[in-house]
Amino acid sequence: MTDSFDELVLDPAVDFMLLCYTPRCDVCKALAPRYRMLATLLARHVASVRVGGLNILDNDRDTAWLPEKWTPSIRMFAAPAAGGSGVKGAATLLDYDALLPEGAAAPPTSAAAAAGNRTIVVPTVPELVAFAATAAGRRFDVTPELARDAALAEEEAGIIEQAYEQVLQYMQLWAAYNDAITALPAETLYGAATAEQRAAAASQSIPTTRTGEARAAKELKEAIMAAHKYIVSEAGAGCAERVISLLERIARHVQRRHIAERITATFEEEAAVPPVASVQNNK
């Protein structure tokens, strides 16, 4: 990785914006769609800036250039000014050392984690663009077209962010469904029902056997994890509709299999189902 870092990030001919992340970092996951949108915007509007990411668990990190203790960290490695020293400068956007209490033993674990009396918030797409322009020494301007596209991208990022929160809620629903299956097997719940009730359950696609419920739980988990993977690993500019369709797929499965009702029947308290309609495509 050292050779690639020197060749790409420290290339004196370009400004290079680098995100350092770890796969399990919640803030990194929340930031990822906006960072991919930034890369798309800069590639379209600014030829002199490159954007990349570095998984610090899978790659060696040169602490001389990347001294931050926490992830995510975003640094701009600006090309040296004409007539200067010829050495690239570096500016940091997310500075946890300045936000965390002195002597803090652990980084924040979510996009809005408390840090003393301060809160660390994921930067918006316009804020990322503004940082890139400033940290690059104003070698490019934030044109009205770039500002407009950044604002539109942030609207879409808000949709994706809401969807991600709902995916996390569906994970909790899936866990409750698993607990319900274990606590009260379908044979016990529906075996005590009348023949008419069992037939009605079957006609509504409600699993009435342990095998059927295990299959329903597996299908639900697969749908949830597909949405989670897409948002964290791929979603960016132009992806809001795809994200919403993945959420709707999960919602249909929950409704068709009457999963919330199954949880309620087992634990005698209403199961919380995320309202898919709250995620709107405002484009």
C-alpha positions in Angstrom: 0.0 0.0 0.0 2.9 2.3 0.6 3.8 2.4 -3.1 0.2 3.1 -4.1 -0.1 5.8 -1.4 3.0 7.6 -2.6 2.0 7.2 -6.3 -1.6 8.3 -5.9 -2.2 10.3 -2.8 1.2 12.1 -2.8 1.3 12.8 -6.5 2.3 16.5 -6.5 0.3 17.2 -9.7 -3.1 16.6 -8.1 -5.1 17.4 -5.0 -6.2 14.1 -3.4 -9.0 13.7 -0.9 -8.7 10.6 1.2 -11.3 8.9 3.5 -9.8 6.6 6.1 -12.5 4.1 7.3 -13.1 0.7 8.9 -15.9 -1.7 7.8 -17.6 -1.7 11.2 -17.5 2.0 11.9 -21.1 3.3 12.1 -20.1 6.9 11.2 -18.2 5.5 8.2 -21.3 3.7 7.0 -23.4 6.8 7.4 -20.8 8.9 5.6 -20.2 6.5 2.7 -23.1 7.4 0.4 -22.3 11.2 0.7 -18.6 10.5 0.0 -19.4 8.6 -3.1 -21.7 11.5 -4.2 -18.8 13.8 -3.6 -16.6 11.7 -5.8 -19.2 11.8 -8.6 -19.6 15.6 -8.3 -15.9 16.4 -8.4 -15.2 14.0 -11.3 -17.9 15.9 -13.2 -17.0 19.4 -12.3 -13.3 19.5 -11.1 -10.6 17.7 -13.0 -7.8 18.5 -10.6 -9.2 16.7 -7.5 -9.1 13.0 -7.0 -11.1 11.2 -4.3 -10.3 7.8 -2.7 -10.7 5.7 0.4 -8.5 3.6 2.6 -9.6 0.7 4.8 -7.1 1.0 7.6 -7.7 -2.5 8.8 -6.6 -4.1 5.5 -3.8 -1.6 4.6 -0.8 -0.2 6.3 -1.2 3.4 7.3 1.7 5.9 7.3 1.0 7.8 10.6 3.3 10.6 9.4 0.6 11.5 6.8 -2.4 10.0 8.6 -2.0 10.6 12.3 -5.7 10.5 13.3 -6.6 7.9 15.9 -10.3 7.4 14.9 -12.3 6.7 11.8 -13.6 8.1 9.7 -11.1 10.7 8.9 -11.0 12.9 5.8 -7.8 14.6 4.7 -7.1 16.7 1.6 -3.5 16.2 0.3 -3.2 19.5 -1.6 -0.7 19.9 -4.5 2.2 22.2 -3.5 1.8 25.8 -4.5 3.9 27.1 -7.4 7.3 28.2 -6.1 6.7 26.5 -2.8 8.6 23.7 -1.1 7.3 21.0 -3.4 5.8 19.1 -0.5 2.1 18.4 -0.4 0.2 19.9 2.5 -2.6 18.1 4.4 -5.8 19.4 5.9 -8.3 17.4 8.0 -12.1 17.7 7.9 -13.2 15.3 10.7 -10.9 16.0 13.7 -12.0 13.8 16.5 -9.0 14.8 18.7 -10.5 18.3 18.9 -14.0 17.0 19.6 -13.4 14.2 22.1 -12.7 14.9 25.8 -9.0 14.8 26.7 -7.9 11.2 27.4 -11.0 9.6 25.8 -10.4 5.9 25.5 -12.7 5.1 22.6 -14.1 6.8 19.4 -17.8 7.6 18.9 -19.9 4.7 17.6 -22.6 6.4 15.7 -23.1 9.4 13.3 -24.4 11.5 16.2 -22.3 10.1 19.0 -21.9 12.2 22.1 -18.4 13.5 22.6 -18.4 15.4 25.9 -20.8 18.3 25.4 -20.3 18.2 21.7 -21.8 16.1 18.9 -20.0 14.7 15.9 -22.2 15.0 12.8 -21.7 13.6 9.4 -20.9 16.4 7.0 -23.4 17.2 4.2 -22.5 17.0 0.5 -22.2 20.8 0.2 -19.9 20.9 3.3 -17.7 18.2 1.7 -17.5 20.2 -1.5 -16.7 23.4 0.4 -13.9 21.6 2.4 -12.4 20.3 -0.8 -12.3 23.8 -2.4 -10.8 25.4 0.7 -8.3 22.6 1.5 -7.2 22.6 -2.1 -6.1 26.2 -1.8 -9.0 27.5 -3.8 -7.5 26.1 -7.0 -11.1 25.5 -8.1 -14.3 27.5 -7.4 -17.6 26.2 -6.2 -19.6 27.3 -9.3 -23.3 27.8 -9.2 -23.7 24.5 -11.1 -21.6 22.6 -8.6 -23.4 24.2 -5.7 -26.8 23.2 -7.2 -25.7 19.7 -7.9 -24.3 19.4 -4.4 -27.6 20.5 -2.9 -29.6 18.0 -5.0 -27.2 15.3 -4.0 -27.8 16.2 -0.3 -31.5 15.8 -0.8 -30.9 12.3 -2.1 -28.4 11.6 0.7 -31.1 12.4 3.2 -33.4 9.8 1.6 -30.7 7.2 1.7 -29.9 8.1 5.4 -33.6 7.6 6.4 -33.6 4.3 4.5 -30.5 3.2 6.4 -32.1 3.9 9.7 -35.1 1.9 8.7 -32.9 -1.0 7.7 -31.5 -1.0 11.2 -35.0 -1.0 12.6 -35.9 -4.0 10.3 -32.8 -5.8 11.8 -34.4 -5.4 15.2 -37.7 -6.7 13.9 -36.0 -9.8 12.4 -34.3 -10.5 15.8 -37.7 -10.2 17.5 -39.1 -12.6 15.0 -36.4 -15.1 15.7 -37.0 -14.8 19.4 -40.7 -15.4 18.8 -40.1 -18.5 16.8 -37.9 -19.9 19.6 -40.1 -18.8 22.5 -43.3 -20.2 20.9 -42.9 -22.6 18.0 -45.6 -22.4 15.2 -46.7 -25.9 16.1 -47.6 -24.7 19.6 -49.2 -21.5 18.4 -51.2 -22.8 15.5 -51.6 -26.4 16.7 -53.9 -25.2 19.4 -56.0 -23.4 16.8 -59.1 -24.8 15.2 -58.9 -26.4 11.8 -60.6 -23.3 10.3 -58.1 -21.0 11.9 -55.2 -23.1 10.6 -56.7 -23.1 7.1 -57.2 -19.3 7.3 -53.6 -18.8 8.4 -52.3 -21.0 5.5 -54.5 -19.1 3.0 -52.8 -15.8 4.1 -49.3 -17.2 3.6 -48.7 -17.2 7.4 -46.1 -19.9 8.2 -47.7 -22.5 10.5 -44.7 -24.8 11.0 -41.2 -24.4 12.4 -39.8 -25.1 9.0 -42.0 -22.5 7.4 -41.1 -19.9 9.9 -37.4 -20.7 9.6 -37.7 -20.2 5.9 -39.6 -16.9 6.4 -37.0 -15.6 8.8 -34.1 -16.5 6.4 -35.9 -14.7 3.5 -36.4 -11.7 5.7 -32.8 -11.6 6.8 -31.6 -11.9 3.2 -33.8 -9.0 2.1 -32.5 -6.8 5.0 -28.9 -7.6 4.4 -29.2 -6.9 0.7 -30.5 -3.5 1.4 -27.8 -2.9 4.1 -25.0 -4.0 1.8 -26.2 -1.8 -1.1 -26.5 1.3 1.0 -23.2 0.9 2.7 -21.2 -0.3 -0.3 -22.8 1.1 -3.4 -25.4 3.7 -2.9 -24.5 7.2 -4.2 -25.8 9.7 -6.7 -28.9 8.5 -8.5 -29.5 5.6 -6.1 -32.5 6.7 -4.0 -35.1 4.9 -6.1 -33.2 1.7 -5.9 -32.8 2.1 -2.1 -36.6 2.7 -1.7 -37.4 -0.4 -3.8 -35.2 -2.6 -1.5 -37.0 -1.2 1.5 -40.4 -1.9 -0.1 -39.3 -5.5 -0.8 -38.6 -5.9 2.9 -42.0 -4.3 3.9 -43.9 -6.6 1.5 -42.2 -9.7 3.0 -43.1 -8.5 6.6 -46.7 -7.9 5.6 -47.1 -11.0 3.5 -45.8 -13.3 6.2 -47.6 -11.4 9.0 -44.3 -11.2 10.9 -45.4 -8.3 13.1 -48.6 -10.1 14.1 -46.6 -13.2 14.9 -44.3 -11.3 17.3 -47.3 -9.6 18.9 -49.1 -13.0 19.3 -46.0 -14.4 21.1 -45.0 -11.6 23.4 -48.4 -9.9 23.7 -47.0 -6.5 22.8 -47.2 -4.7 19.5 -44.2 -5.1 17.2 -42.7 -1.9 15.8 -42.6 -1.9 12.0 -40.7 0.9 10.2 -43.1 3.1 8.1 -41.7 2.7 4.6 -43.8 5.6 3.4 -41.7 8.0 5.4 -38.9 7.7 2.9 -39.9 9.9 0.0 -38.0 10.6 -3.2 -38.0 14.3 -3.4 -36.1 14.6 -6.6 
